[in-house]
Amino acid sequence: MSQPFTASPTLPLRTRPIAIGHVRAFLAVARHLNFRAAAEELSLTQSAVSRQIQGLEEEVGLALFLRHTRAVELTSAGAQLLRAWAPAVERIDTAVRNVRQNAGRKSVSITTWASFAAMWLIPRLEDFQRQHPDIDIRVDTTDSLVDLETTDVDLAIRYSRPTAALRSATALFGEQLAVVASPWLLQSAAAPRRPQDLVEWSLIEATDADQHPHLQWLSWHRWLRDQDCAALQPRRWVYLRYAHQIVQAALAGQGLALTRLPLVAEALRDGRLVEVFPQQRLDSPLAYWLLTGPRSAQRPEVQAFADWLQQQAEDTRQAMGAAPA
């Protein structure tokens, strides 16, 4: 039976950090429940492993193993430490392996939100990788703002009104909102010719669009108010949370969507989507911005990726202007 998790009168409690070598010896003994097998794994003598375990128990202030004639057994304290230390040391070893593998490789990390990454950035990455096959790209998708001064992220793409925080940012492109639909959906019935015709159609809307400061600019209700149709109710509403889900539903013919033109300009240009009311685009005060981390700005690979992003942004600005009706 294992020993209860109580301090031994002969092993006073201490507060200084535990040596990592002692932890590795502990994990080896805990895996094998045998000092000899643990010593073979660590390429140490059995007495050396025994001394490390004894030193660890002195540091912790508790017995971690019960010694039997031919085997050892974890105490409750030892089992508790095993549960905590085993995954922690594995994470450390994984990180070290990754660092060793990536040593000498050039890489760029960029943070943005998931819909922008899925709809704009990732489809274009092959072009950069073809031009720069020696540069690795890591894309981190999050809705939270990442501090470029305190993290290892090199670049950030933000979606915002102009603010003081964006004073050093590069504007990629502005935004208009456009009503779009799948061409085959519009062929299935008489296409709407004026906003009032939307009573016969399903409209795809962002969930809680009127509750978010940003999403309010993207809502059907705002577009309908701008068209003097504030009271209009469509045949049905389809509510989805993310911009890429809204566009995917439009591509699938599930209804008409009010979308951010920069994110669908390519789909309009190649005919996967059709703009339903090209004369009723709605201007948005929001824009897309590129920020470079202060510690990354001088690295050639980061500058190369930033330059490439600005070239892609120019293509998007042209596509927005050339989107067919």
C-alpha positions as CSV (number, residue, x, y, z in Angstrom):
1,M,0.0,0.0,0.0
2,S,1.4,3.5,-0.9
3,Q,2.4,5.9,1.7
4,P,0.0,8.9,2.4
5,F,0.9,12.3,1.1
6,T,2.3,13.8,4.4
7,A,5.6,15.3,5.2
8,S,8.2,13.1,6.9
9,P,9.7,14.3,10.1
10,T,13.2,13.4,8.8
11,L,12.6,15.2,5.4
12,P,12.0,18.9,6.1
13,L,10.0,20.8,3.4
14,R,12.1,23.1,1.2
15,T,11.1,25.8,-1.3
16,R,14.0,26.0,-3.8
17,P,13.5,24.8,-7.4
18,I,14.0,21.1,-8.2
19,A,17.0,20.2,-10.5
20,I,15.9,18.9,-13.9
21,G,18.4,16.0,-13.6
22,H,16.6,14.7,-10.5
23,V,13.3,15.0,-12.3
24,R,14.5,12.9,-15.3
25,A,15.9,10.2,-12.8
26,F,12.5,10.2,-11.1
27,L,10.6,9.7,-14.4
28,A,12.9,6.9,-15.4
29,V,12.4,5.0,-12.1
30,A,8.7,5.7,-12.2
31,R,8.4,4.2,-15.7
32,H,10.3,1.1,-14.9
33,L,9.7,0.8,-11.1
34,N,13.2,-0.6,-11.0
35,F,16.4,1.3,-10.3
36,R,18.6,-1.0,-12.4
37,A,16.4,-0.5,-15.5
38,A,16.2,3.2,-15.0
39,A,20.0,3.3,-14.7
40,E,20.4,1.5,-18.0
41,E,18.0,4.0,-19.7
42,L,19.9,7.0,-18.4
43,S,23.4,5.4,-18.9
44,L,24.2,5.9,-15.3
45,T,25.1,3.5,-12.5
46,Q,22.4,2.2,-10.2
47,S,23.9,3.9,-7.2
48,A,24.0,7.3,-9.1
49,V,20.3,7.0,-9.9
50,S,19.6,6.0,-6.2
51,R,21.5,9.1,-5.0
52,Q,19.5,11.4,-7.4
53,I,16.2,10.0,-6.1
54,Q,17.3,10.3,-2.5
55,G,18.4,13.9,-3.2
56,L,15.0,14.6,-4.9
57,E,13.1,13.3,-1.9
58,E,15.2,15.5,0.4
59,E,14.4,18.5,-1.8
60,V,10.6,17.7,-1.9
61,G,10.5,16.7,1.8
62,L,8.6,13.5,1.1
63,A,9.3,9.9,0.2
64,L,8.4,9.4,-3.5
65,F,9.0,5.6,-3.7
66,L,8.5,2.6,-1.4
67,R,11.6,0.4,-1.7
68,H,10.9,-3.4,-1.8
69,T,13.3,-6.2,-2.1
70,R,13.0,-6.6,-5.9
71,A,11.0,-3.5,-7.0
72,V,9.9,-0.1,-6.0
73,E,6.4,1.4,-5.7
74,L,5.3,5.0,-6.1
75,T,3.9,6.7,-3.0
76,S,0.8,8.9,-3.4
77,A,3.2,11.9,-3.4
78,G,5.2,10.3,-6.2
79,A,2.2,9.5,-8.2
80,Q,1.0,13.1,-8.0
81,L,4.4,14.4,-9.1
82,L,4.5,11.9,-12.0
83,R,1.1,13.2,-13.3
84,A,2.5,16.7,-13.3
85,W,6.1,16.2,-14.4
86,A,5.7,13.6,-17.2
87,P,3.7,15.8,-19.7
88,A,5.8,18.9,-18.7
89,V,9.1,17.2,-19.5
90,E,7.6,15.8,-22.8
91,R,6.6,19.4,-23.8
92,I,10.1,20.6,-23.0
93,D,11.7,17.7,-25.1
94,T,9.3,18.5,-28.0
95,A,10.2,22.1,-27.9
96,V,13.9,21.3,-27.9
97,R,13.5,18.9,-30.9
98,N,11.6,21.7,-32.8
99,V,14.3,24.2,-32.1
100,R,17.0,21.9,-33.2
101,Q,15.1,21.0,-36.4
102,N,14.5,24.6,-37.2
103,A,18.0,25.9,-36.4
104,G,19.3,27.9,-39.3
105,R,16.0,27.9,-41.2
106,K,14.4,31.2,-42.1
107,S,10.8,31.6,-41.0
108,V,8.1,34.3,-40.7
109,S,5.1,34.1,-38.3
110,I,1.9,36.1,-38.9
111,T,-1.2,36.5,-36.8
112,T,-4.6,37.3,-38.2
113,W,-8.2,36.2,-37.6
114,A,-9.5,32.9,-39.0
115,S,-11.9,34.2,-41.7
116,F,-9.3,36.4,-43.3
117,A,-6.7,33.6,-43.2
118,A,-9.1,31.2,-44.8
119,M,-10.5,33.5,-47.5
120,W,-7.6,35.8,-48.4
121,L,-4.2,34.8,-47.0
122,I,-4.0,31.0,-47.3
123,P,-5.2,30.8,-50.9
124,R,-2.4,33.1,-51.9
125,L,0.4,31.6,-49.9
126,E,1.5,29.2,-52.7
127,D,2.6,32.2,-54.7
128,F,5.0,33.3,-52.0
129,Q,6.2,29.8,-51.3
130,R,7.0,29.4,-55.0
131,Q,9.0,32.7,-55.0
132,H,10.7,32.0,-51.6
133,P,10.9,28.2,-51.1
134,D,13.5,28.6,-48.4
135,I,11.2,30.6,-46.0
136,D,8.8,28.8,-43.7
137,I,5.5,30.6,-42.9
138,R,3.6,30.1,-39.7
139,V,0.0,31.4,-39.6
140,D,-1.6,32.0,-36.2
141,T,-5.3,32.5,-36.3
142,T,-6.9,34.2,-33.3
143,D,-9.5,36.9,-32.6
144,S,-7.4,38.3,-29.8
145,L,-4.9,41.0,-30.3
146,V,-1.3,39.8,-30.2
147,D,1.4,42.1,-28.7
148,L,4.2,42.2,-31.3
149,E,6.6,43.7,-28.8
150,T,6.4,40.8,-26.3
151,T,5.8,37.7,-28.5
152,D,7.7,36.0,-31.2
153,V,5.1,36.9,-33.9
154,D,6.6,38.9,-36.7
155,L,3.6,40.4,-38.5
156,A,-0.1,41.1,-37.8
157,I,-3.0,41.9,-40.0
158,R,-5.7,43.9,-38.2
159,Y,-9.2,44.9,-39.2
160,S,-10.1,48.2,-37.7
161,R,-11.0,51.8,-38.1
162,P,-7.9,54.1,-38.2
163,T,-6.7,54.5,-34.6
164,A,-3.6,55.9,-32.9
165,A,-2.5,52.3,-32.3
166,L,-2.2,51.9,-36.1
167,R,-0.1,54.9,-36.7
168,S,2.9,52.8,-37.7
169,A,0.8,50.3,-39.7
170,T,0.6,50.0,-43.5
171,A,-2.9,50.2,-45.0
172,L,-3.6,47.2,-47.2
173,F,-7.0,48.0,-48.5
174,G,-10.3,49.6,-47.5
175,E,-13.7,47.9,-47.6
176,Q,-17.1,48.0,-49.3
177,L,-20.0,45.6,-48.7
178,A,-21.6,43.9,-51.6
179,V,-24.7,41.7,-52.0
180,V,-23.6,38.4,-53.6
181,A,-25.1,35.1,-54.5
182,S,-24.3,31.9,-56.4
183,P,-25.0,32.3,-60.1
184,W,-26.9,29.0,-60.2
185,L,-29.1,30.2,-57.3
186,L,-30.1,33.3,-59.3
187,Q,-30.9,31.1,-62.3
188,S,-33.3,29.0,-60.2
189,A,-35.8,31.9,-60.0
190,A,-36.2,35.5,-61.2
191,A,-33.2,37.3,-59.9
192,P,-34.0,40.3,-57.6
193,R,-33.8,43.6,-59.5
194,R,-34.4,45.9,-56.6
195,P,-34.0,45.7,-52.8
196,Q,-37.7,45.2,-52.2
197,D,-37.6,41.9,-54.1
198,L,-35.6,40.4,-51.2
199,V,-38.8,39.5,-49.5
200,E,-38.8,36.3,-51.7
201,W,-35.2,35.3,-50.8
202,S,-33.2,33.8,-48.0
203,L,-30.7,36.2,-46.5
204,I,-27.5,35.0,-44.8
205,E,-26.7,37.1,-41.7
206,A,-23.9,37.3,-39.2
207,T,-25.0,36.0,-35.8
208,D,-25.6,38.9,-33.3
209,A,-24.6,41.3,-36.1
210,D,-26.3,44.2,-34.3
211,Q,-24.6,43.5,-31.0
212,H,-21.0,44.0,-32.2
213,P,-19.5,47.5,-33.1
214,H,-17.7,46.0,-36.1
215,L,-20.5,43.7,-37.2
216,Q,-23.1,46.4,-37.2
217,W,-21.4,47.8,-40.3
218,L,-21.8,44.4,-41.9
219,S,-25.4,43.7,-41.1
220,W,-28.3,43.3,-43.6
221,H,-30.4,45.5,-41.3
222,R,-28.0,48.4,-41.9
223,W,-28.0,47.8,-45.7
224,L,-31.8,47.6,-45.8
225,R,-32.1,50.8,-43.8
226,D,-29.8,52.5,-46.4
227,Q,-32.1,51.3,-49.2
228,D,-35.2,52.6,-47.4
229,C,-36.3,49.0,-46.7
230,A,-35.8,48.9,-42.9
231,A,-39.0,47.0,-42.3
232,L,-38.4,44.3,-44.9
233,Q,-38.4,40.7,-43.8
234,P,-37.0,38.1,-46.1
235,R,-38.5,34.6,-46.7
236,R,-36.0,33.3,-44.1
237,W,-32.9,34.3,-42.2
238,V,-29.8,32.0,-42.1
239,Y,-27.5,33.0,-39.2
240,L,-23.8,32.0,-39.2
241,R,-21.0,33.1,-36.9
242,Y,-18.0,33.7,-39.1
243,A,-17.4,35.6,-42.4
244,H,-15.9,32.5,-44.2
245,Q,-19.0,30.5,-43.2
246,I,-21.3,33.2,-44.7
247,V,-19.4,33.1,-48.0
248,Q,-19.4,29.3,-48.0
249,A,-23.1,29.3,-47.6
250,A,-23.5,31.8,-50.4
251,L,-21.3,29.6,-52.7
252,A,-23.5,26.7,-51.8
253,G,-26.6,28.5,-52.9
254,Q,-28.2,28.8,-49.5
255,G,-29.2,32.4,-49.9
256,L,-27.9,35.9,-50.6
257,A,-25.1,37.3,-48.5
258,L,-23.9,40.8,-47.6
259,T,-20.1,40.2,-47.8
260,R,-16.9,42.1,-47.4
261,L,-15.8,42.9,-51.0
262,P,-12.0,42.4,-50.4
263,L,-12.7,38.8,-49.3
264,V,-14.9,37.9,-52.2
265,A,-13.3,40.0,-55.0
266,E,-11.6,36.9,-56.5
267,A,-14.8,34.8,-56.4
268,L,-16.6,37.6,-58.2
269,R,-13.9,38.0,-60.8
270,D,-13.8,34.3,-61.6
271,G,-17.6,33.9,-61.6
272,R,-18.1,31.7,-58.5
273,L,-20.2,34.5,-57.1
274,V,-22.3,37.2,-58.7
275,E,-22.9,40.7,-57.4
276,V,-26.6,41.2,-57.2
277,F,-26.9,45.0,-56.7
278,P,-23.6,46.5,-58.0
279,Q,-25.0,50.0,-57.6
280,Q,-25.9,49.5,-54.0
281,R,-22.5,48.8,-52.5
282,L,-22.1,50.1,-49.0
283,D,-19.0,51.9,-47.8
284,S,-17.4,50.7,-44.5
285,P,-15.2,52.7,-42.2
286,L,-13.1,49.6,-41.5
287,A,-9.9,48.8,-43.3
288,Y,-7.2,46.1,-43.3
289,W,-3.8,47.0,-41.8
290,L,-0.4,45.3,-41.7
291,L,1.9,45.8,-38.6
292,T,5.4,44.6,-38.3
293,G,7.0,43.6,-34.9
294,P,9.8,46.0,-33.9
295,R,12.2,43.2,-33.4
296,S,11.4,41.7,-36.8
297,A,11.5,44.7,-39.1
298,Q,15.1,44.3,-40.1
299,R,15.0,40.6,-41.0
300,P,15.1,40.1,-44.8
301,E,12.6,37.3,-44.8
302,V,10.1,39.4,-42.8
303,Q,10.6,42.3,-45.2
304,A,10.1,40.0,-48.2
305,F,6.8,38.6,-46.8
306,A,5.6,42.1,-46.0
307,D,6.4,43.3,-49.5
308,W,4.6,40.3,-51.0
309,L,1.5,41.1,-48.8
310,Q,1.4,44.6,-50.2
311,Q,1.6,43.3,-53.7
312,Q,-1.3,41.0,-53.0
313,A,-3.2,43.9,-51.5
314,E,-2.7,45.9,-54.7
315,D,-4.1,42.9,-56.7
316,T,-7.1,42.9,-54.3
317,R,-7.7,46.7,-54.8
318,Q,-7.7,46.2,-58.5
319,A,-10.1,43.2,-58.3
320,M,-12.5,45.2,-56.1
321,G,-12.6,47.9,-58.8
322,A,-13.0,45.3,-61.6
323,A,-15.6,43.1,-59.9
324,P,-18.2,42.4,-62.6
325,A,-21.9,43.2,-62.1
